[in-house]
Amino acid sequence: MTQEQKYFKELKKIFWDNEISLSDYQLQRLAHFAELVVEKNKQVNLISRKDIQNIVENHIFISAFITEFLPGGVNRFLDIGTGGGFPGIPLAITKPLMRGVLADSTAKKIDAVKEFIAKLKMPNVVAENCRVESPEFKEKYSNSFDLVVSRSTVPLSVLLRYSIPLIKQKAYLAAIKGGDLTQEFKTAETKYKPYIRKSTIFELAYKPSNTRNEKGKKLILLELTK
């Protein structure tokens, strides 16, 4: 059994355990992506080398899992600080009708992501080596997105500052976070209260190894209006 086949088997089980329906074709693409990341990680630091063995659960699955919590009707997303393509590529494989822009300021990472997009033949996403707060990016993508996603360690208030010029009149911000978010959430809510219509924090618990969210991962979902 090849490594990609092992990833496919692991992915099929974890999605099945959590009653999430993906086609074998989608699972194969996710497995192929996992293999591409692991291989490229030998040259470019995309994910922690200590976490290679857990790439399916900690990176591929969790990035796709957030689609279970996203509202319907969103069709164009921005992934801020995508790194090795997380959560943007698994999100775009899981939701192929959505179009996305994956942005990161580190050229080596974006070069890797562009390679992944080409090898996976993904016409619905593009990668941009740019700071999203730059005048050039804001001019190109002003009022473009109805969803912003991020798995980066950037504080929520900073994500909001980056997002507001780039979103449509109504949009959502979905950020995967860990640890105690009380102060971070309070700061963001105080500073950007006029823009936040609704806020929800989802515990990212899943079967079989994180049924009580022992890993402490959360999805912050903010409904925004301009």
N, C-alpha and C positions, 0 to 999 in steps of 0.2 A: 504493500500500500504506500503510495507516494505521500509526501507531506501535505500537498493540497487536498488529497482524498481524506486524510486524517482531519484536516480543518473542516472539510465539508461534513463529515460524520459528526464532529463536535458541534458545529453550527446547527445541523438538522435537529440534534437532540435538544439543545438549549432553547431553540425556537419552539419546538414541539412541547417541551415541558412547560413553556409559558403561554401556550395556546395562541401563538402568533403564526399566521399562515403566510409563508413565502413559497414561491415556486422553486423547483430544483435549479432552474436557470439562475434565479437570484442568489440562491445559496452557493452555487458554483462560482458566481462572480465575487461574492464576499470571501469565499475560500481562496480564490485566485488573488484577490487584493491582500489578504493576510500573508500569503506567500511572497508577494512582491515587496511588502513592507519589511518582512523579516530579512529578505535578501539585501535590500537597499540599506537596511539598518547597519549592515557590516561596514558601510562606507560613510553614511550620514546618520547622525544621531536623531532619529525620528521618534523613537520611544525608548524608555529605559531598558537597557540590556538585561536587567534583572527580571523584566516583565515579559520577555519574549515567549516564555512558556505559557503565559496567560493572555496572549494576544487576542484570542477568540472572545473570551469572556470580558476582559477589562477594556478592550478597545473596539473590536468589531461589533460585538453584540450590543454593548451599552450605547454605542453611537446609533445603531438601528432601533434600539428599544425606545428611544425618546419619541419616535414617530407615533407611538401608542398614545402619547399625551398631547400631541399637537392638534390644534383646531382644524376643522375642514375649511376648504376654500383658499388656503394659502398656496401660491404657485411659484413664487420666486424668492429664493433665500440667499443670504450672505453668511458665510462662515468666517468669523473673525479669529485670526490666530490659528489657522487650520493645522499647522505643523506638518504631520505626515498625511494629512487628508481626513482628519477626525474633527467633528463627526460628519463632515460634508460628503465624503465618498459613500460610506455606508447608508447615509440618509438618502442620497440620490439613487442608489441601487434599490433601496427599499421602496422609494417613492419616485419611480421613473418619469412620471409626468411633471414633476417639479423641475425647475431650472435653477441653477445655483452658481454663485461666484465664491471661490475658495481663496481667501486672502491671507498672506503672511509676509512679513518684512524680511525674512531670512531667505536669501536667493537659493541656497542649496536645497532647502526644504521644498520651495516652490518648484524648482527644477525636477525634484523627485515626484512631486504631485502631478506635474504635467506629464511625466513619463507614465505614471500609473493611469491617468485619464486616457492617454493614447493606447496603452496596452489593453485596457478594459473596454475600449471603444465606447466612451461615454459622451455622446453629443450634447447632453443636457447640462454639463458643467464646464466652467473655465477656471483657470488658476491665475491669480494676479500677484506678482511680486511687488507689493506696495503697502504703505501704511494707510489704513483706512481713514485716518484723520487728515491725510495730506490734501491740499487744495486740488491736486490732479485727480485723485480718486473721487473726491466729493463732487467735482464738476462732471466726471464721467458717469457717476452712479447716483446722483441726487434724486431723491423721491422714487427710488427703483424697487425697493424690497418690501414684501409684506411679512417677511420672517427673517430674523437675525438669530443665528445659533452660535454658540461658542463653548468650547471645553477648555479654554485657556484660563490661566490663573489671574487674569486681569480683574480688578474689583468691579463689582456690578455698576457702581456710579460711573466708572470710566467707560464700560461697555455702553451704557446709556448715552453718554456724551458722544461716543463714536457713532452710535446708531441713529440718533435723531435726525441728522441732516440727510441720511441715506434711505430712510423708510418712507413709505407712502403715508397717506393721511391716517390710515388705520393699519396697524401692524402688530407683530408679536416678537418678543425677545425671549429666547429659550436658552438658559445657561446651565450647564452641568457643573455642579459645585460639590465640594466636600467640607466637612468640619462644621464648626459653629458659625452660622451665617447671620446671627441676630444683629450684630453691630453693622455689618456690611449692608444688610438688607435695610436697616433703619436709616443709614446714611443716604443710600440711594433713593429711598422713598421720600425722605425729607427734601432732598435737593431737586428731585425731578417729579414731585407730586402732581404738577399740572398735566404731565404727559401720561401718568400711569392711571389707567381706567380701572384695571383689576389686576390683582397679583395672587398667584397660587404657588405653593411649594409642594412638589410631589416627592415622596420617598421612592427612590429607585430600587425597590425590593424585587427580587425575582428568584425563581427556582433553578436548580436545587440548592445552590450554595450560598444564597444571600436572601433567604426568605424573610428575615427580620431586618434587612438592610444593615447587617453587621459592618459592611464596607463604608457606610455613612454617606453614600452618594445621593444627591438630591438634584431635582430639576426645578429651577426657578422659571416660572412662566409669567411674563408680564404682558398684559394687553395694553398697547400704547395708542394714543391719539395725538395728532399735532394741531 
